[in-house]
Amino acid sequence: MGLSCRSAWVTLAAGEFDRAIEFYSHLFDQPTSLIPNVYAEFQLPGLRLGIYKPKPNEPILSIAFPAISLCLEVKDLEAAIEHLTQLGYPPPGEILISSHGREIYAYDPDGNRLILYQRS
């Protein structure tokens, strides 16, 4: 018998909490809940995304490749690219073609990878 869960969500550690909250607020709109300098939560279709400030004794792993990718299906990839560009975070490289559609990679201020894709 598997684990019986009531809900699940993803949380990301933010070394620079205020900068991360500003980024995600511009990307998605304001958080649905916010405890200043501690935790913020964004409600997206099908996902709760939490951003937290690590405690002083909690290590933040430093790795060359992101440990997590936040995959976001968008209606219009070009509009999403423009939105990121207006925020000052232009996605690197060109639009890639994958099995599920067209996609780009971008990164939040802490280096977490965002994969924005549009179904084909």
Secondary structure, 3 states (H helix, E strand, C coil): CCCCCCCCCEEEECCCHHHHHHHHHHHHCCCCEEECCCEEEEEECCEEEEEECCCCCCCCCCCCCCCCEEEEECCCHHHHHHHHHHCCCCCCCCCEEECCEEEEEEECCCCCEEEEEEEC
